[in-house]
């Protein structure tokens, strides 16, 4: 299943509204316990229905045959417990509904009470099962099964009175509308809940001003990237960069100018890095990048490209420049020593005049 929160890499903004596939996957995952509970409820409810029907009237169908749908219903409930893949829930629910409708028909056929005893079951089933239908096509199929599969044969064979026929049509219409309202409200409520969760996570993981990862999120994913690089035997470069004379910019032109400069740097970083690169805001005007697969020369070239892009930036109202420190993993098995080497290279770039790239020894 695709996660609700994708990794915060540089290219593209992952933080948009939930796409359809992502929403359906999480919807199914969260409603799995409800679906399984309803499958077992169908088993118990049907057995109770058969036993009560046996005590309250006679049917032309033998008792053992009326009880027979219990077996496939039980099997479907067990499958719901064993195979918990969310994509199976719709099919399991439709199969359960079909067997329930067939069972209701068997219990209602040729009863002396006519349709009066059987109609409530046809009305209750679609309403009770409405939480199962997680996709529109499943809900449409369930509505068709509820209104046609069980009742239609009974109506054709029993030749009901007009009053019973209109009663059935009226009750079934109410049941299907109620089921649609419940289902739609449930889906809408869960979507709103998931989107709220996503926005909260975005605030925790994405720096509002620059659009890159926060320090906490950056370090969390940086550890994972380091481990992956070590396991794969791939090169890994770290780049530290810092806005030059940022305090002076804030003091002379105000914090709004400083914020605009940082936002511009964030945009430039996101626009000039690859999809697998990781970028985060480490401090006030300091950024860090992890560049998987780059050796020292490629990492230095990336740092130089970023430095030139920032220097050429327009629209902030002020000249921008950055100092850049580059380090490539040698034998480090932990993140901190690698970051420390890149930080020392950044300090050297500032000592040597700023607006330049320095490489760690």
Secondary structure as UniProt FT lines:
FT   HELIX           20..56
FT   HELIX           63..82
FT   HELIX           86..88
FT   HELIX           89..108
FT   TURN            109..110
FT   TURN            112..115
FT   HELIX           116..129
FT   HELIX           130..132
FT   HELIX           136..144
FT   HELIX           145..149
FT   HELIX           150..158
FT   HELIX           162..205
FT   TURN            208..210
FT   HELIX           215..232
FT   STRAND          236..243
FT   TURN            244..245
FT   HELIX           246..253
FT   HELIX           255..271
FT   TURN            275..276
FT   STRAND          278..281
FT   STRAND          286..292
FT   HELIX           296..311
FT   STRAND          322..328
FT   HELIX           335..351
FT   TURN            352..353
FT   STRAND          357..359
//
